[in-house]
Amino acid sequence: MTIWLASLLPYLLLLSLLVALLLIPTLRSLRKEAQQMPVNPFAGTPFENLFQTLQSRAAPRPLVDVTPPHRKLIRAFWLWRQQQRP
């Protein structure tokens, strides 16, 4: 059974790569759709005014840099490389 399972591994990896590539446009459209949604989750309900009041009283959230470390390293390398060029 182990040899049979090991022989299927390349096909399973290719299939998962294909599925991942097919999911890219779907996830992009889902992200755009989520960004277009209203910020107030209680819109159209009796709690809408309460939510707006609480949201206006709350302190603004500080921006957090969520760039992955490898992207920061690549960006720093490219900036350094551009500075080295005459």
Buried (B, 14 or more C-beta within 10 A) or exposed (E): EEEEEEEEEEEEEEEEEEEEEEEEEEEEEEEEEEEEEEEEEEEEEEEEEEBBEEEEEEEEEEEEEEEEEEEEEEEEEEEEEEEEEE
